[in-house]
Amino acid sequence: MTRALATGPAQAFSFGGAIWGGGITLGLLALLVAAWLAFATTSRGFAVAVVVRPEVPVFVLRAPAPGRIAEVSVRNGARVAKGDRLLRLDDRLIASEIARKEIELADVLARQRLFQVDLEGGDAAALPVAVSLTPRGGGGAGDAQRLEDMIENRRARARIERLDGLRDAQDVRLKTDALRRNEAALRRQQDLLAANLKDQETLHQRGLGRSQLLLAARIELEKTRERLALVRLSRARLHQETRLRKSQLAQGLMAKWDAAHVGLLDAATAEASLRVELRTLRLRRDRLTVAAPFDGVVQGLAATTGAHVTPGGPPLLSLRPAQGALRLHFLLQPDEVHKVAMDQRVSITLPTGPGRAADAIGPPAAGADVVEARIAAITPRRIGSQGRQEDVFTVELALPDALLPELVRADVIRDGQQLEGIVHEPG
C-alpha cells in the first residue's frame, strides 16, 4: 500500500513533464521552420554580374583608301555629332582626274551639239537650249565661246548651202523656161515654114512657082527642125542633169545625216561612260572624307596629318557612343537560361564614391544604392574567337521610365562598368 501510494504520484508527475517538454520542442521546431522559410523566401535568387555597355558598338576607323592624311578634324575626348568630319585624306589626284574627265565630258557634249546642228541642217530652233559646256570648277568661258563660234559657222555654212541649192534650182527653172519658150517659138516657126513649103509645092505643081523658092523653103524648114531637135535635146539633158544633181544632193544629205546620227550615238555612248566614271570618282573622293556615323566621343586617336595610310592598317581612331545611349545586360550559360523569364525582377546595386551624386536622382528604390530592373529580352549569342567559340544567352535589363538616362547624367554609372545584381525568382 505504501509502495502504491509512493509510485502513483511519481508516475503522474513524469507523464506531465513529458507533455510539457514535448510542447517546448514542437514550439522550437516551429520557430526554426518559420525562420528557415523566411530566410529561404528572402534569399531566393542568384547573383549576376551586370555589365554597362553602349547600345551602338564602338566605331573603329581604319584607312578607307591608300593615301596621305591631309587633315585631322578632331582630338581625343572630343564630342562629335552625326555627320561631323573626323578626318580627310589627300584628294588632289582624284580631284585632277575628276577635272580631266569633266573636260572630256564637255568636249563630248560639244560634239553632240555640233552633230545636232548637222542633223538639223543648221536650224537653231531644233537645238536644245540648256546644255552646259563649261567644266565644273574651271574657267571654261573661252572654250564655250569657241564652241558657239563653231556652231554659228556651221549654221552659216548650212545657210549658204541652202542658198546655193536655191540658186541652182532657180537657174534650172530659168533655163528650162527659156528652152520651153525657144521650143515653142521654133515650133511655131516650123509650122509657118511647113505651111509656106506646102504653098510653094502647090504653086510648083501648077507651074507658077519657082524651084529656087521651093528649095529655100525646104532648107529653112529642115534648119528649123534641127534647131527644134537641139532645143528638145537640151531640155532633156537639162532635166537629166537636174535629176542627177538632186540625186547627188540627196545622197550627200543622207550621208551627212547618217554621219551625224552615228556621231551622235557615239557621243551619247561616250557621255554615258564618262558620267559613270565621274560618279565613281566622286564616290571615291567622298570616301576620303570620313564623317561620324553617330553622336559620340573620339578616343584612341592615332591619326596624324601627313601620315601615309593603307586599307587594313592599324586603327586611326575609335568612336564610342555618347553617354546616355547605354544598356544593362548580363550573360548566362545555356544550362542556366531556365532560371530567368521575361519581366523577372532584378535588383542592381549602384556604385558609391566620389562620382556618386545621390541627391541628383533621389532614392530610386527601397534603398539609396539599389534599383529594381526587369528582364526585357533574352537573346542567344556566340562569343569568342573563330578557333574557340561559346554559346551564351544575353539577358537585357530595363529600368523603369527614364531612370537610366538620369543615372548616366548624374555620373552614377558609366560605359564599361560592372555592377552587382540579384535575379529574384518569380514569386
C-alpha positions as CSV (number, residue, x, y, z in Angstrom):
1,M,0.0,0.0,0.0
2,T,2.8,2.3,0.9
3,R,4.6,1.4,-2.4
4,A,1.5,2.0,-4.4
5,L,1.0,5.5,-2.8
6,A,4.6,6.3,-3.4
7,T,4.7,5.2,-7.0
8,G,1.4,6.7,-8.1
9,P,2.3,10.4,-7.8
10,A,5.7,9.8,-9.3
11,Q,4.3,8.3,-12.5
12,A,1.7,11.1,-12.8
13,F,4.5,13.7,-12.4
14,S,6.7,12.0,-15.1
15,F,3.8,12.0,-17.6
16,G,3.1,15.7,-17.2
17,G,6.8,16.6,-17.6
18,A,6.9,14.7,-20.8
19,I,3.9,16.6,-22.2
20,W,5.5,19.9,-21.2
21,G,8.8,19.0,-22.7
22,G,7.2,17.9,-26.0
23,G,5.3,21.1,-26.3
24,I,8.5,23.2,-25.9
25,T,10.3,21.0,-28.5
26,L,7.4,21.4,-31.0
27,G,7.4,25.2,-30.5
28,L,11.1,25.4,-31.1
29,L,10.8,23.3,-34.2
30,A,8.0,25.6,-35.5
31,L,10.1,28.7,-34.9
32,L,13.0,27.1,-36.7
33,V,10.8,26.1,-39.7
34,A,9.3,29.6,-39.8
35,A,12.8,31.2,-39.6
36,W,14.1,28.9,-42.3
37,L,11.1,29.6,-44.5
38,A,11.5,33.4,-44.0
39,F,15.2,33.1,-44.8
40,A,14.6,31.0,-47.8
41,T,11.9,33.4,-49.0
42,T,14.2,36.4,-48.7
43,S,17.3,34.7,-50.1
44,R,15.7,33.1,-53.2
45,G,17.5,34.1,-56.4
46,F,21.1,34.2,-57.7
47,A,23.8,36.7,-58.2
48,V,24.9,38.0,-61.6
49,A,27.4,40.5,-63.0
50,V,25.5,43.3,-64.7
51,V,27.6,45.0,-67.4
52,V,27.1,48.5,-68.7
53,R,27.7,48.7,-72.5
54,P,26.8,51.1,-75.3
55,E,23.7,50.4,-77.4
56,V,25.7,51.0,-80.6
57,P,29.1,49.1,-81.0
58,V,32.2,51.2,-80.9
59,F,33.1,52.5,-84.3
60,V,36.7,51.7,-85.3
61,L,38.0,53.8,-88.2
62,R,40.7,52.4,-90.5
63,A,42.0,53.9,-93.7
64,P,39.3,53.9,-96.3
65,A,41.8,54.1,-99.2
66,P,45.6,54.3,-99.6
67,G,47.0,57.8,-99.3
68,R,48.2,60.6,-97.1
69,I,46.2,62.1,-94.3
70,A,45.5,65.8,-95.2
71,E,43.6,66.9,-92.2
72,V,42.5,65.6,-88.8
73,S,39.5,67.5,-87.6
74,V,39.1,66.1,-84.0
75,R,41.1,65.3,-81.0
76,N,41.0,62.7,-78.2
77,G,37.9,63.1,-76.0
78,A,36.1,65.4,-78.4
79,R,32.4,65.1,-78.7
80,V,31.1,64.9,-82.2
81,A,27.6,64.8,-83.8
82,K,26.5,62.5,-86.5
83,G,27.9,63.7,-89.8
84,D,30.8,65.8,-88.4
85,R,34.0,65.3,-90.3
86,L,36.6,63.2,-88.4
87,L,39.5,63.3,-90.9
88,R,40.2,63.7,-94.6
89,L,42.7,62.0,-96.9
90,D,44.6,63.9,-99.6
91,D,42.2,64.0,-102.7
92,R,44.4,66.0,-105.1
93,L,45.0,63.1,-107.5
94,I,41.3,62.2,-107.7
95,A,40.4,65.9,-108.0
96,S,42.7,66.2,-111.0
97,E,41.2,63.1,-112.5
98,I,37.7,64.4,-112.0
99,A,38.7,67.7,-113.7
100,R,40.1,65.8,-116.7
101,K,37.0,63.7,-117.0
102,E,34.8,66.8,-116.8
103,I,36.8,68.4,-119.6
104,E,36.3,65.2,-121.7
105,L,32.6,65.3,-120.9
106,A,32.4,68.9,-122.0
107,D,34.1,68.0,-125.3
108,V,31.7,65.2,-125.8
109,L,28.7,67.5,-125.2
110,A,30.2,70.0,-127.6
111,R,30.4,67.3,-130.3
112,Q,26.9,66.3,-129.6
113,R,25.7,69.9,-130.2
114,L,27.7,70.0,-133.5
115,F,26.3,66.8,-134.7
116,Q,22.8,68.1,-133.8
117,V,23.5,71.2,-135.9
118,D,24.5,68.9,-138.8
119,L,21.5,66.7,-138.3
120,E,19.0,69.6,-138.2
121,G,20.6,71.4,-141.1
122,G,21.7,74.4,-139.0
123,D,18.2,75.0,-137.7
124,A,18.8,76.8,-134.3
125,A,15.2,76.2,-133.2
126,A,15.8,72.4,-133.2
127,L,18.8,72.5,-130.8
128,P,18.5,72.0,-127.1
129,V,18.9,75.3,-125.3
130,A,20.1,74.3,-121.8
131,V,23.4,72.4,-122.3
132,S,26.2,73.4,-120.0
133,L,29.6,73.0,-121.6
134,T,31.8,74.7,-119.0
135,P,33.8,72.2,-116.9
136,R,33.0,72.3,-113.2
137,G,35.4,74.4,-111.2
138,G,37.2,75.7,-114.2
139,G,37.1,78.9,-116.3
140,G,35.7,77.4,-119.5
141,A,34.2,80.6,-120.9
142,G,36.8,80.7,-123.7
143,D,36.1,77.1,-124.7
144,A,32.3,77.7,-124.6
145,Q,32.7,80.8,-126.8
146,R,34.8,78.9,-129.3
147,L,32.1,76.2,-129.4
148,E,29.4,78.8,-130.0
149,D,31.5,80.2,-132.8
150,M,31.9,76.8,-134.4
151,I,28.2,76.2,-134.1
152,E,27.5,79.6,-135.7
153,N,29.9,78.8,-138.6
154,R,28.2,75.5,-139.2
155,R,24.8,77.2,-139.2
156,A,26.2,79.8,-141.7
157,R,27.6,77.1,-143.9
158,A,24.3,75.3,-143.8
159,R,22.5,78.5,-144.8
160,I,25.0,79.1,-147.6
161,E,24.5,75.6,-148.9
162,R,20.7,76.1,-148.8
163,L,21.1,79.4,-150.7
164,D,23.3,77.7,-153.3
165,G,20.8,75.0,-153.7
166,L,18.0,77.6,-154.1
167,R,20.2,79.5,-156.6
168,D,20.9,76.3,-158.6
169,A,17.2,75.4,-158.6
170,Q,16.3,78.9,-159.8
171,D,18.9,78.7,-162.6
172,V,17.5,75.4,-163.7
173,R,14.0,76.8,-163.7
174,L,15.2,79.8,-165.8
175,K,17.0,77.6,-168.3
176,T,14.0,75.3,-168.5
177,D,11.6,78.2,-169.1
178,A,14.0,79.7,-171.8
179,L,14.2,76.3,-173.5
180,R,10.4,76.0,-173.4
181,R,9.9,79.4,-174.9
182,N,12.6,78.7,-177.6
183,E,11.0,75.4,-178.4
184,A,7.5,77.0,-178.6
185,A,8.9,79.7,-181.0
186,L,10.7,77.1,-183.1
187,R,7.5,75.0,-183.2
188,R,5.5,78.0,-184.4
189,Q,8.2,78.8,-186.9
190,Q,8.2,75.2,-188.1
191,D,4.5,75.3,-188.6
192,L,4.8,78.5,-190.6
193,L,7.7,77.1,-192.7
194,A,5.7,73.9,-193.3
195,A,2.7,75.9,-194.5
196,N,5.0,78.0,-196.7
197,L,6.6,74.9,-198.2
198,K,3.2,73.4,-198.9
199,D,2.2,76.6,-200.7
200,Q,5.4,76.5,-202.8
201,E,4.8,72.9,-203.7
202,T,1.2,73.7,-204.8
203,L,2.4,76.6,-206.9
204,H,5.2,74.4,-208.3
205,Q,2.7,71.7,-209.3
206,R,0.6,74.3,-211.1
207,G,3.8,75.7,-212.8
208,L,3.5,79.0,-211.2
209,G,6.3,78.7,-208.6
210,R,10.0,78.8,-208.8
211,S,12.2,75.9,-208.0
212,Q,14.6,78.1,-206.0
213,L,11.9,79.3,-203.7
214,L,10.7,75.7,-203.1
215,L,14.3,74.6,-202.3
216,A,14.9,77.5,-200.0
217,A,11.6,76.8,-198.1
218,R,12.6,73.1,-197.7
219,I,16.1,74.1,-196.4
220,E,14.7,76.6,-194.0
221,L,12.2,74.1,-192.7
222,E,14.9,71.5,-192.1
223,K,17.1,74.0,-190.3
224,T,14.2,74.9,-188.0
225,R,13.5,71.3,-187.3
226,E,17.2,70.7,-186.4
227,R,17.1,73.7,-184.1
228,L,13.9,72.4,-182.5
229,A,15.5,69.0,-182.0
230,L,18.6,70.6,-180.4
231,V,16.3,72.6,-178.1
232,R,14.4,69.4,-177.1
233,L,17.7,67.6,-176.6
234,S,19.0,70.5,-174.4
235,R,15.8,70.3,-172.3
236,A,16.2,66.5,-171.9
237,R,19.9,67.0,-171.0
238,L,19.0,69.8,-168.5
239,H,16.3,67.6,-167.0
240,Q,18.7,64.7,-166.7
241,E,21.4,66.9,-165.1
242,T,18.8,68.3,-162.7
243,R,17.7,64.9,-161.6
244,L,21.4,63.8,-161.2
245,R,22.2,66.8,-159.2
246,K,19.1,66.3,-157.0
247,S,20.2,62.7,-156.5
248,Q,23.7,63.7,-155.6
249,L,22.4,66.3,-153.2
250,A,20.1,63.8,-151.6
251,Q,22.8,61.3,-151.3
252,G,25.2,63.8,-149.8
253,L,22.5,65.0,-147.4
254,M,21.7,61.4,-146.4
255,A,25.4,60.6,-146.0
256,K,25.7,63.8,-143.8
257,W,22.7,62.8,-141.8
258,D,24.0,59.2,-141.4
259,A,27.4,60.5,-140.2
260,A,25.6,62.9,-137.8
261,H,23.5,60.1,-136.5
262,V,26.5,57.8,-136.0
263,G,28.5,60.6,-134.4
264,L,25.6,61.5,-132.1
265,L,25.2,57.9,-131.0
266,D,29.0,57.6,-130.4
267,A,28.9,60.8,-128.4
268,A,25.9,59.6,-126.4
269,T,27.8,56.4,-125.5
270,A,30.9,58.3,-124.6
271,E,28.8,60.7,-122.4
272,A,27.2,57.8,-120.5
273,S,30.6,56.1,-120.0
274,L,32.1,59.4,-118.8
275,R,29.2,60.1,-116.4
276,V,29.7,56.6,-114.9
277,E,33.4,57.2,-114.4
278,L,32.7,60.6,-112.9
279,R,30.2,59.2,-110.5
280,T,32.7,56.5,-109.4
281,L,35.5,59.1,-109.0
282,R,33.2,61.3,-106.9
283,L,32.3,58.4,-104.7
284,R,35.9,57.6,-104.2
285,R,36.6,61.3,-103.4
286,D,33.7,61.3,-100.9
287,R,35.1,58.2,-99.2
288,L,38.3,60.1,-98.5
289,T,36.4,62.3,-96.1
290,V,35.3,60.3,-93.1
291,A,32.3,61.5,-91.0
292,A,31.0,60.4,-87.7
293,P,28.3,57.7,-88.1
294,F,26.6,58.7,-84.8
295,D,26.9,61.1,-81.9
296,G,29.8,60.0,-79.8
297,V,33.2,60.7,-78.2
298,V,36.5,60.3,-80.0
299,Q,39.1,58.0,-78.3
300,G,42.2,56.2,-79.3
301,L,43.2,58.9,-81.9
302,A,46.3,57.7,-83.7
303,A,45.9,59.6,-87.0
304,T,48.4,62.4,-87.7
305,T,48.4,64.9,-90.5
306,G,50.9,63.9,-93.3
307,A,51.0,60.2,-92.3
308,H,50.7,57.7,-95.1
309,V,48.0,55.0,-94.5
310,T,46.7,51.9,-96.3
311,P,43.5,50.0,-96.0
312,G,43.6,47.2,-93.4
313,G,46.3,49.0,-91.4
314,P,46.1,49.9,-87.7
315,P,43.0,51.8,-86.5
316,L,43.2,55.6,-86.9
317,L,40.7,56.3,-84.2
318,S,37.6,54.9,-82.5
319,L,34.3,56.5,-81.7
320,R,32.2,55.4,-78.7
321,P,28.6,56.4,-78.3
322,A,27.8,59.4,-76.1
323,Q,27.0,58.7,-72.5
324,G,23.2,58.2,-72.4
325,A,23.0,55.6,-75.1
326,L,23.8,52.7,-72.7
327,R,22.3,49.4,-71.8
328,L,22.5,46.9,-69.0
329,H,22.8,43.2,-69.5
330,F,24.4,40.0,-68.1
331,L,25.4,36.7,-69.7
332,L,24.0,33.2,-68.8
333,Q,25.2,29.7,-69.8
334,P,22.7,27.6,-71.8
335,D,22.2,25.3,-68.7
336,E,21.2,28.4,-66.6
337,V,18.8,30.1,-69.0
338,H,15.8,28.2,-67.4
339,K,16.3,30.3,-64.3
340,V,15.2,33.5,-65.9
341,A,12.0,34.7,-67.6
342,M,10.6,37.8,-69.2
343,D,9.7,40.6,-66.8
344,Q,11.5,38.9,-64.0
345,R,12.7,41.3,-61.2
346,V,16.5,42.0,-60.8
347,S,18.0,44.1,-58.1
348,I,21.1,46.1,-59.1
349,T,23.5,47.6,-56.6
350,L,24.7,51.0,-57.6
351,P,28.3,52.1,-57.1
352,T,29.3,54.5,-54.3
353,G,32.1,57.0,-54.1
354,P,33.1,60.5,-55.2
355,G,31.3,60.1,-58.5
356,R,28.0,59.2,-56.8
357,A,25.6,62.0,-56.6
358,A,22.7,60.5,-54.7
359,D,20.8,63.8,-54.2
360,A,20.8,64.3,-58.0
361,I,18.3,61.5,-58.6
362,G,16.7,60.7,-55.3
363,P,16.1,57.3,-53.9
364,P,15.5,55.0,-56.9
365,A,14.0,52.1,-55.0
366,A,13.8,50.8,-51.4
367,G,17.5,51.8,-50.7
368,A,19.6,54.7,-52.0
369,D,22.1,52.3,-53.7
370,V,19.7,49.7,-55.2
371,V,17.5,50.0,-58.2
372,E,14.9,47.5,-59.5
373,A,15.0,46.3,-63.1
374,R,13.0,43.9,-65.2
375,I,14.2,41.4,-67.8
376,A,13.3,42.9,-71.2
377,A,14.9,40.4,-73.7
378,I,16.7,37.1,-73.7
379,T,18.9,36.6,-76.9
380,P,21.2,33.7,-77.8
381,R,24.7,34.9,-78.7
382,R,28.0,33.3,-79.7
383,I,31.2,34.8,-78.2
384,G,34.9,34.1,-78.5
385,S,37.3,33.9,-81.4
386,Q,36.9,31.7,-84.5
387,G,39.1,29.0,-83.0
388,R,37.2,28.8,-79.8
389,Q,33.6,30.0,-79.6
390,E,31.0,29.6,-76.9
391,D,27.2,29.8,-77.0
392,V,25.7,32.0,-74.3
393,F,22.5,34.0,-73.7
394,T,22.4,37.8,-73.4
395,V,19.8,39.0,-70.9
396,E,18.8,42.6,-71.4
397,L,17.5,44.6,-68.5
398,A,15.1,47.6,-68.5
399,L,14.9,50.2,-65.8
400,P,11.6,51.9,-65.1
401,D,10.8,55.1,-67.1
402,A,13.7,57.4,-67.7
403,L,15.8,56.2,-64.8
404,L,18.8,55.1,-66.9
405,P,19.4,58.5,-68.5
406,E,19.1,60.1,-65.1
407,L,21.7,57.7,-63.7
408,V,24.0,58.5,-66.6
409,R,23.6,62.2,-66.4
410,A,24.3,62.0,-62.6
411,D,27.5,60.1,-63.4
412,V,26.4,57.2,-61.3
413,I,27.1,54.6,-64.0
414,R,29.4,54.8,-66.9
415,D,30.3,52.8,-70.0
416,G,32.3,49.7,-69.2
417,Q,31.2,49.4,-65.5
418,Q,30.3,46.1,-63.9
419,L,27.5,46.1,-61.3
420,E,26.3,43.5,-58.8
421,G,22.8,42.2,-59.5
422,I,20.5,39.7,-57.8
423,V,18.0,37.9,-60.0
424,H,14.9,37.1,-58.0
425,E,12.9,34.0,-58.6
426,P,9.3,34.6,-59.7
427,G,7.1,34.5,-56.6
